[in-house]
Amino acid sequence: MPTSENDLHYMRIALEQAKLSEPITSAYCVGAVIVKNDTILATGYSRELPGNTHAEECKKCCVDRIKEIGIPRVVIGCGEPDKFVKCYGIENLKEFGIEVVLVKELEEECLKCNKHLGI
């Protein structure tokens, strides 16, 4: 099934956010956009806040928070490579009944944001 224009649009915004991340050798550069009814509620990226060590322990805190606040659908640009640890985020989201959509059209561009890691 082709990706919707909306998903492509917001994924491109997430990619621009990811490009703002300072590349480091111990973590990915990731961007995020929270959208409701075609309105952007929030954006963010890895290491946006000074001293932020979010996700350094690779726990499923994001999955738990997504479930807790009732986000029904998550759109991703690529699965997390097993560079640091095996990631189960997609599986965890699906276990909670959250729809996960992969935007394959931008997968290569998403991985390029992390070329500093050799992936």
BAZAZA-77010 format. One record per atom (N, C-alpha, C): residue number from 1; residue in one letter; atom name; x, y, z. Coordinates in pm, 1 decimal, always signed. Atoms other than C-alpha are relative to their C-alpha. Last residue first. Layout:
# BAZAZA-77010
seq	type	atom	X	Y	Z
NUM	A	CA	X	Y	Z
...
END
This chain:
# BAZAZA-77010
seq	type	atom	X	Y	Z
119	I	N	+114.6	+83.1	+39.3
119	I	CA	+2488.6	+216.0	+898.1
119	I	C	-58.6	+47.8	-131.1
118	G	N	-38.1	+105.9	+93.7
118	G	CA	+2840.8	+341.7	+967.9
118	G	C	-114.2	-92.1	-37.8
117	L	N	-8.2	+126.8	-73.3
117	L	CA	+2746.9	+536.2	+1279.3
117	L	C	+38.2	-116.9	-90.2
116	H	N	-116.0	-8.5	-89.4
116	H	CA	+2821.7	+875.4	+1119.6
116	H	C	+19.9	-128.7	+80.2
115	K	N	-116.1	+51.9	+73.4
115	K	CA	+2575.4	+771.4	+845.8
115	K	C	+126.8	+5.7	+84.7
114	N	N	-87.8	+70.2	-93.8
114	N	CA	+2296.9	+823.0	+1097.8
114	N	C	+122.0	-60.3	-68.1
113	C	N	-15.7	-87.4	-116.9
113	C	CA	+2084.4	+1081.5	+917.6
113	C	C	+97.6	-59.5	+101.2
112	K	N	-108.5	-95.2	+28.6
112	K	CA	+2148.2	+870.6	+607.4
112	K	C	+22.8	+95.7	+116.4
111	L	N	-126.4	+63.0	-38.5
111	L	CA	+1929.7	+596.4	+760.6
111	L	C	+118.4	+93.4	-23.6
110	C	N	-3.6	+9.0	-146.3
110	C	CA	+1626.7	+822.7	+741.9
110	C	C	+131.9	-60.0	+47.6
109	E	N	-30.0	-134.4	-50.1
109	E	CA	+1701.1	+907.4	+378.1
109	E	C	+7.2	+1.4	+152.8
108	E	N	-141.3	-26.4	+28.1
108	E	CA	+1715.5	+536.5	+293.0
108	E	C	+41.7	+137.5	+53.2
107	E	N	-85.3	+82.6	-85.7
107	E	CA	+1382.4	+471.1	+464.4
107	E	C	+148.6	+30.5	-19.7
106	L	N	-100.8	-86.1	-61.5
106	L	CA	+1203.2	+762.7	+297.2
106	L	C	+98.6	-76.7	+88.3
105	E	N	-51.7	-94.8	+98.2
105	E	CA	+985.5	+570.6	+47.5
105	E	C	+111.9	+88.3	+56.3
104	K	N	-113.2	+58.9	+71.9
104	K	CA	+949.1	+286.0	+297.0
104	K	C	+64.3	+97.6	-97.9
103	V	N	-7.2	-81.6	+121.0
103	V	CA	+727.7	+496.5	+522.9
103	V	C	+124.1	-44.6	-77.6
102	L	N	-136.7	-23.8	+46.7
102	L	CA	+660.1	+224.0	+779.8
102	L	C	-5.3	+76.1	-131.7
101	V	N	-10.2	-17.4	+144.7
101	V	CA	+319.8	+246.8	+950.0
101	V	C	+145.2	+31.6	-34.5
100	V	N	-133.6	-45.9	+37.7
100	V	CA	+267.1	+111.7	+1302.0
100	V	C	+8.5	+1.4	-151.9
99	E	N	-32.7	+19.0	+141.1
99	E	CA	-89.5	+84.0	+1435.7
99	E	C	+138.6	+59.1	-27.8
98	I	N	-29.0	-126.8	+67.3
98	I	CA	-101.0	+63.1	+1814.2
98	I	C	+41.5	-29.8	-143.6
97	G	N	+107.1	-31.3	+94.0
97	G	CA	-268.9	-248.8	+1951.0
97	G	C	+17.8	+132.5	-72.2
96	F	N	+96.1	-88.6	-66.8
96	F	CA	-45.3	-267.8	+2259.8
96	F	C	-113.8	+40.6	-92.2
95	E	N	+58.6	+77.7	-110.2
95	E	CA	+137.6	-568.9	+2112.1
95	E	C	-106.0	+81.4	+74.6
94	K	N	+103.0	+87.6	+57.3
94	K	CA	+187.9	-362.3	+1795.3
94	K	C	-68.4	-83.6	+107.3
93	L	N	+112.8	-83.2	+42.6
93	L	CA	+372.1	-93.0	+1989.3
93	L	C	-114.5	-86.1	-51.1
92	N	N	+70.5	-45.5	-120.2
92	N	CA	+589.6	-353.0	+2162.4
92	N	C	-120.3	+86.3	-34.8
91	E	N	+77.3	+113.1	-51.5
91	E	CA	+678.5	-518.4	+1829.9
91	E	C	-80.8	+40.6	+122.4
90	I	N	+109.8	+23.7	+94.1
90	I	CA	+781.7	-184.4	+1684.2
90	I	C	-88.9	-112.9	+50.0
89	G	N	+100.7	-105.8	-4.7
89	G	CA	+985.4	-96.6	+1993.0
89	G	C	-119.1	-24.3	-90.4
88	Y	N	+131.3	+63.5	+11.7
88	Y	CA	+1168.0	-430.8	+2017.3
88	Y	C	-113.3	+102.2	-1.6
87	C	N	+111.8	-88.3	-34.1
87	C	CA	+1522.4	-307.4	+1960.2
87	C	C	-133.1	-70.7	-25.8
86	K	N	+117.9	+42.5	+75.6
86	K	CA	+1818.8	-545.5	+1970.5
86	K	C	-117.7	+84.1	+48.6
85	V	N	+72.4	+111.2	-61.5
85	V	CA	+2108.0	-347.6	+2116.2
85	V	C	-113.5	-39.5	-93.4
84	F	N	-34.4	-1.4	-141.8
84	F	CA	+2371.0	-101.7	+1994.1
84	F	C	-62.2	-117.2	+74.8
83	K	N	-135.7	-53.0	-19.2
83	K	CA	+2382.5	-125.3	+1614.3
83	K	C	+43.7	-10.8	+145.8
82	D	N	-52.5	+64.2	-121.7
82	D	CA	+2073.6	-349.0	+1584.1
82	D	C	+143.7	+44.1	+28.4
81	P	N	-101.6	+103.5	+22.4
81	P	CA	+1916.5	-110.4	+1331.3
81	P	C	+52.3	-53.5	+133.7
80	E	N	-127.7	-31.5	-63.5
80	E	CA	+1602.5	+73.8	+1441.7
80	E	C	+99.4	-112.5	-25.1
79	G	N	-15.0	+72.2	-125.0
79	G	CA	+1325.1	+17.8	+1189.3
79	G	C	+135.7	+34.3	+58.5
78	C	N	-77.3	+124.3	+11.1
78	C	CA	+1287.0	+288.0	+931.8
78	C	C	-3.1	-69.3	+135.2
77	G	N	-73.2	-4.2	+126.2
77	G	CA	+1086.0	+602.1	+857.0
77	G	C	+85.9	-122.0	-22.8
76	I	N	-145.6	+3.9	-13.2
76	I	CA	+824.6	+547.6	+1124.9
76	I	C	+65.5	+0.3	-137.9
75	V	N	-58.3	+9.5	+133.5
75	V	CA	+455.9	+640.0	+1152.9
75	V	C	+151.0	+8.6	+15.9
74	V	N	-137.6	-49.7	+4.4
74	V	CA	+287.4	+570.1	+1485.7
74	V	C	+54.4	-25.1	-139.6
73	R	N	-70.6	+29.4	+124.7
73	R	CA	-89.7	+533.4	+1523.6
73	R	C	+138.2	+64.6	+3.4
72	P	N	+43.9	+123.9	+64.6
72	P	CA	-333.6	+519.8	+1815.3
72	P	C	+86.2	-46.3	-117.3
71	I	N	-32.2	-21.3	+141.5
71	I	CA	-166.0	+770.9	+2050.7
71	I	C	-31.6	-130.2	-73.6
70	G	N	+101.6	+39.9	+96.8
70	G	CA	-352.7	+710.8	+2374.7
70	G	C	+28.2	+32.9	-145.4
69	I	N	+74.7	-118.9	+41.8
69	I	CA	-154.4	+902.1	+2635.7
69	I	C	-95.9	-27.3	-115.4
68	E	N	+61.5	-71.2	-112.4
68	E	CA	-43.6	+588.0	+2820.4
68	E	C	-84.1	+119.6	-45.3
67	K	N	+118.8	+74.5	-43.4
67	K	CA	+22.1	+384.7	+2505.8
67	K	C	-77.3	+79.6	+105.2
66	I	N	+92.9	-2.8	+113.7
66	I	CA	+257.6	+645.4	+2360.6
66	I	C	-130.0	-70.6	+37.4
65	R	N	+61.0	-133.4	-0.1
65	R	CA	+420.1	+682.5	+2705.0
65	R	C	-101.9	+13.5	-112.9
64	D	N	+90.3	-10.8	-114.8
64	D	CA	+481.4	+308.2	+2734.6
64	D	C	-72.0	+134.6	+1.5
63	V	N	+114.8	+86.8	+27.1
63	V	CA	+624.5	+291.0	+2383.7
63	V	C	-101.1	+11.3	+113.9
62	C	N	+83.2	-68.1	+100.6
62	C	CA	+849.4	+589.4	+2452.2
62	C	C	-125.4	-81.5	-29.7
61	C	N	+73.9	-111.7	-61.1
61	C	CA	+975.5	+435.6	+2776.7
61	C	C	-89.7	+70.9	-100.7
60	K	N	+116.8	-27.7	+83.6
60	K	CA	+1068.8	+107.8	+2607.2
60	K	C	-86.2	+113.0	+56.5
59	K	N	+122.9	+53.1	-58.6
59	K	CA	+1415.0	+102.3	+2754.2
59	K	C	-117.5	+39.7	-87.2
58	C	N	+79.0	+78.5	+95.9
58	C	CA	+1722.5	+155.4	+2538.8
58	C	C	-120.9	-67.7	+63.5
57	E	N	+10.4	+133.2	-57.4
57	E	CA	+1937.7	+277.0	+2831.2
57	E	C	-87.2	-92.1	-83.9
56	E	N	-133.8	+57.6	-9.6
56	E	CA	+2053.8	+582.4	+2640.4
56	E	C	-3.0	-141.0	+58.4
55	A	N	-14.7	+125.0	+75.8
55	A	CA	+1695.2	+648.8	+2539.1
55	A	C	+138.8	-60.7	+8.6
54	H	N	+115.5	+82.4	+35.3
54	H	CA	+1697.7	+1006.3	+2669.9
54	H	C	+39.9	-119.1	-84.9
53	T	N	-54.6	+132.4	+31.0
53	T	CA	+2033.0	+1134.2	+2793.3
53	T	C	-111.5	-97.5	-34.5
52	N	N	+103.9	+100.7	+21.5
52	N	CA	+1934.0	+1501.6	+2785.9
52	N	C	+64.0	-131.8	-40.5
51	G	N	-0.2	+99.0	-107.5
51	G	CA	+2216.9	+1710.3	+2930.0
51	G	C	-102.9	-109.4	-14.9
50	P	N	-130.7	+25.8	-61.2
50	P	CA	+2137.4	+2004.7	+2704.2
50	P	C	-11.9	-99.0	+116.3
49	L	N	-16.4	-70.3	-126.9
49	L	CA	+1797.0	+1963.2	+2535.1
49	L	C	+136.0	-32.3	+60.9
48	E	N	+49.8	-137.5	+16.6
48	E	CA	+1773.6	+1872.0	+2167.8
48	E	C	+24.2	+82.7	+126.1
47	R	N	-93.2	-92.3	-63.4
47	R	CA	+1989.5	+1563.0	+2220.4
47	R	C	-38.4	+147.1	-17.9
46	S	N	-97.7	+54.4	-94.1
46	S	CA	+1777.7	+1360.6	+1978.6
46	S	C	+94.9	+108.8	+48.8
45	Y	N	-108.6	+79.6	+57.1
45	Y	CA	+1503.9	+1555.5	+1807.0
45	Y	C	+97.2	-42.7	+109.5
44	G	N	-118.1	+16.9	-82.9
44	G	CA	+1172.8	+1722.1	+1875.2
44	G	C	+104.1	-84.1	-69.9
43	T	N	-110.8	+57.4	+76.0
43	T	CA	+844.0	+1837.8	+1736.0
43	T	C	+117.2	-16.0	+95.5
42	A	N	-135.8	-8.1	-54.2
42	A	CA	+511.0	+1906.1	+1902.7
42	A	C	+98.9	-58.4	-100.1
41	L	N	+5.5	-33.1	-142.2
41	L	CA	+138.1	+1954.4	+1842.3
41	L	C	+139.2	+19.7	+58.5
40	I	N	-121.2	+41.6	-71.1
40	I	CA	+148.4	+1966.1	+1463.0
40	I	C	-9.3	+49.5	+143.8
39	T	N	-63.8	-110.0	-71.9
39	T	CA	-209.6	+1999.4	+1339.1
39	T	C	+122.0	-54.3	+73.3
38	D	N	-82.3	-81.8	+90.6
38	D	CA	-341.2	+1763.1	+1071.6
38	D	C	+58.5	+125.5	+64.7
37	N	N	+91.9	-68.6	+91.8
37	N	CA	-607.4	+1625.7	+1309.1
37	N	C	+73.0	+99.8	-90.1
36	K	N	+138.7	+38.0	-26.6
36	K	CA	-341.5	+1539.7	+1567.7
36	K	C	-89.1	+83.9	-90.0
35	V	N	+103.2	-64.5	+81.3
35	V	CA	+29.5	+1537.2	+1488.0
35	V	C	-137.4	-50.6	+43.3
34	I	N	+128.6	+48.4	-50.0
34	I	CA	+332.7	+1460.8	+1704.8
34	I	C	-108.2	+82.3	-68.8
33	V	N	+107.8	-96.8	+16.6
33	V	CA	+657.3	+1504.2	+1512.5
33	V	C	-126.2	-64.7	+56.1
32	A	N	+137.8	+42.0	-26.8
32	A	CA	+982.5	+1325.6	+1587.9
32	A	C	-95.9	+116.4	-19.3
31	G	N	+93.4	-111.7	-6.9
31	G	CA	+1345.1	+1336.2	+1481.1
31	G	C	-140.5	-52.2	+22.5
30	V	N	+140.6	+29.7	+25.6
30	V	CA	+1616.6	+1080.9	+1552.1
30	V	C	-81.3	+128.8	+10.2
29	C	N	+61.9	-131.0	+20.5
29	C	CA	+1995.9	+1096.2	+1542.6
29	C	C	-143.0	-26.3	-45.8
28	Y	N	+56.7	-39.3	+129.2
28	Y	CA	+2112.1	+762.9	+1681.6
28	Y	C	-43.1	+146.3	+0.8
27	A	N	+146.3	-6.9	+10.5
27	A	CA	+2334.9	+708.9	+1982.5
27	A	C	-41.7	+45.7	-139.1
26	S	N	+68.7	+92.0	-91.0
26	S	CA	+2687.8	+626.5	+2102.7
26	S	C	-152.4	+2.2	-10.8
25	T	N	-24.8	+140.7	+33.9
25	T	CA	+2903.7	+768.5	+1823.9
25	T	C	-78.5	-98.5	+85.5
24	I	N	-93.7	+57.3	-96.7
24	I	CA	+2759.8	+1119.3	+1840.5
24	I	C	+12.0	-148.7	-29.7
23	P	N	-43.3	+139.5	+15.0
23	P	CA	+2592.3	+1328.2	+1570.4
23	P	C	+99.6	-39.0	+109.9
22	E	N	-145.8	+5.4	+4.4
22	E	CA	+2433.5	+1648.8	+1704.6
22	E	C	+42.1	-146.3	-12.9
21	S	N	-66.2	+75.1	-106.5
21	S	CA	+2067.4	+1626.0	+1616.9
21	S	C	+151.0	+5.7	-17.5
20	L	N	-44.3	-96.4	-100.8
20	L	CA	+1933.9	+1901.1	+1387.9
20	L	C	+75.5	-67.3	+114.5
19	K	N	-122.6	-64.1	+50.6
19	K	CA	+1919.2	+1653.1	+1098.2
19	K	C	+52.7	+106.9	+95.2
18	A	N	-112.2	+91.7	-23.8
18	A	CA	+1666.7	+1450.7	+1298.4
18	A	C	+132.2	+62.8	-42.4
17	Q	N	-30.2	-2.7	-143.0
17	Q	CA	+1428.8	+1749.5	+1301.6
17	Q	C	+121.8	-87.9	+30.6
16	E	N	-65.3	-129.8	-22.2
16	E	CA	+1448.9	+1778.5	+923.1
16	E	C	+35.7	+16.2	+147.8
15	L	N	-136.7	+10.2	+53.0
15	L	CA	+1372.6	+1406.3	+904.6
15	L	C	+76.4	+130.8	+20.1
14	A	N	-76.5	+76.4	-99.2
14	A	CA	+1069.2	+1453.7	+1131.0
14	A	C	+145.5	-15.9	-44.9
13	I	N	-22.9	-93.0	-111.5
13	I	CA	+944.0	+1724.8	+893.2
13	I	C	+81.3	-69.6	+109.3
12	R	N	-104.5	-93.3	+45.8
12	R	CA	+990.7	+1484.1	+602.0
12	R	C	+30.9	+104.5	+108.1
11	M	N	-126.9	+71.3	-13.2
11	M	CA	+794.3	+1223.2	+798.0
11	M	C	+115.3	+88.3	-47.5
10	Y	N	-43.2	-6.8	-139.7
10	Y	CA	+513.4	+1477.2	+837.6
10	Y	C	+130.0	-76.1	+23.6
9	H	N	-22.0	-139.2	-41.3
9	H	CA	+482.0	+1529.7	+462.8
9	H	C	+55.1	+6.8	+142.9
8	L	N	-125.5	-44.8	+61.3
8	L	CA	+523.5	+1161.9	+372.6
8	L	C	+35.3	+141.8	+46.2
7	D	N	-108.5	+70.6	-68.5
7	D	CA	+252.0	+1061.9	+620.4
7	D	C	+135.6	+42.4	-55.2
6	N	N	-14.1	-54.3	-135.5
6	N	CA	+21.8	+1331.7	+484.9
6	N	C	+114.9	-65.7	+74.4
5	E	N	-72.0	-127.7	+11.8
5	E	CA	+85.8	+1227.2	+122.9
5	E	C	+20.2	+63.9	+137.5
4	S	N	+83.3	-118.4	+24.9
4	S	CA	-22.1	+874.2	+212.4
4	S	C	+87.4	+125.0	-9.1
3	T	N	+7.2	-89.6	-114.9
3	T	CA	+224.7	+587.2	+177.0
3	T	C	-83.2	+122.8	-34.5
2	P	N	-82.2	-120.7	+4.5
2	P	CA	+149.8	+338.0	-97.2
2	P	C	-21.8	+88.0	+123.1
1	M	N	+84.5	-118.1	+0.0
1	M	CA	+0.0	+0.0	+0.0
1	M	C	+89.3	+124.8	+0.0
END
